[in-house]
Each structure stands twice: as C-alpha cells, then as structure tokens.
Amino acid sequence: MEPSPPEPALAPWQGPQETLGGSLSARPRGIAAPEFVLLDRDGGEFGRMVMHGPEGARLDAGSLRARIERVASPARYRMLTGEAETLVAYPAGSSVAMKIRCAGRPYEAAFYLLRNTAAAAPVGDGETARLTGGVLTRRYQVLFDTGDGRSLPIALFLLYYTVTLRRRAFLTGSTVARR
C-alpha cells in the first residue's frame, strides 16, 4: 500500500522536515533585530523568520514561503503556506495556553515564559514539538517529531508566539518600571 499524499498545506513542509531530522535552532540576527536565522543541526542556515510583532511573521526557507498572521481577535492566529491555511491557533483560557489545529488535527500548546520554553502535543497524545530558549538570550533550540508531518509548522509557531509573549512581557515590565 502506498502512503497517502500529504495535505496540500503540508506538502511544502515535507522536504524541510525530512532535511532537518527533528531539530533546528534559531538565533536573532543582531541585538534587537526582529529577524531570526534558522539553522540546521550543523549550524548551516536553512531559512529566516521575520517577526512583525503581534501582527505576525514571515518565514522563508528555500522554496517554502509561509506567514503567520493575527486574525479576527487579538489572540487568534493562522499560518498560511502559500495561500493554503496550514494552522490556526487560539487561546485556551489564557495567553499561555493555546489550542492549535494543524491540517485538521487538534493540538494543545503550553508556553512557560519564566523558563523560556513551550511544548505542543496532539490532544490526548505525547509531545510532538518542543522549544527551549536561554533565559538571558534569544537563542532557541527546537525539537519536533519527524513522524508527524504537522510538527515543523507547529514548532515554528511555538517560536513565533514565545518570542511575541516574551517581548510583550518585557515591554510591559519596562513601562511599569518607568513609573
């Protein structure tokens, strides 16, 4: 029996997911730059994520073009790969817990800002994506399940949303500190 073809929204992710083998890292380009360079296991650049704050981000990795955008309400996001909707995410009771639907499958995500980590898993199943960052740096390590074709876009959404939440917390804290 031949494997079924991937969802159209996931087809562009298949090559990068296989090439990366379940791991990537992200480092900021410059001190306060809104851009992250995405690196493979060997430290070679394979793509970039340009952050547009809470409004979204753009991802370029070889022939893969995707964007994350805020839609409808301030806390609802979607990821488009080309023009196909790949992922939708919305709060699950708070800003540090999200429900994600990627190519029709539901996931739950949790964000731990003090530890600078995030994780996502299919509802009722084991973890499929994990993000870990340095407490004082903006460097991140991303691990994802190569057996789940949805895990790479989910992992990159975790990166985007974690950076957005931490930036918002930093800006809010610096505003309070100036009073």
Summary of the structure (lengths in Angstrom):
residues: 179
radius of gyration: 15.7
end to end distance: 66.2
largest distance: 66.2
contacts: 541
relative contact order: 0.16
helix: 23%
strand: 43%
